[in-house]
Amino acid sequence: MTVIAEILADTTARMDRAVEAAKEDFATVRTGRANPQLFQKVLVDYYGTPTPLAQLASLNSSDARTLVITPYDKSALKAIEQAVREMPNLGANPTNDGTLVRVTMPELTAERRKEYVKLVRTKGEDSKVQLRGIRRKSKDELDALKSEVGEDDLVRAEKELDAVTRAHVDAIDEALKRKEAELLEV
């Protein structure tokens, strides 16, 4: 019984991480507001090394559509500006005043909002595929125990595995629904 409990606990922990990763991924898709989370996956070429923007600069929202990036090292200013300009799905044009970078987010059109909803749905589906992969691996681990534990225990464990999977898929669906509502809000 303890082996089954360990497998289910490990599965739950891995699925929790997958749901958190999905939520973080949803946060990188922009809405109408300037949000520092949009830039969490931006990598800046800092002395030849791809470095996360958050390690090179502080990010602050000065108003609803403007984000101010203040680098800790002024020599990284051009590289930060270039990395933000090349970021896909943002459509922002950063300006550099010699000490900081201002990023003004353009207004979202209805067409662009729909594109972002499609993108978020794709990310949600990818996350669900990841959950199903975790479930499949755990099911295989449970099936490997067939000779060691009783049939009833395995059936009970599989039902519990299905319930855990369903709960995590529902969590992704809920986060997806919130993000879609946020994107479609004008």
Buried (B, 14 or more C-beta within 10 A) or exposed (E): EEBBEEBBEBBBEBBEEBBEEBBEBBBBBBBBBBBBBBBBBBEBBBEEEEBBBBEBBEBEBEEEBBBBBBBEEEEBBEBBBBBBEEBEEBEBEBEBEEEBBBBBBEEBEEEBBEBBBEBBEEBBEEBBEBBEEBBEBBBEBBEEBEEEBEEEBBEBBBEBBEEBBEEBBEBBEEBBEEBBEBBBEE
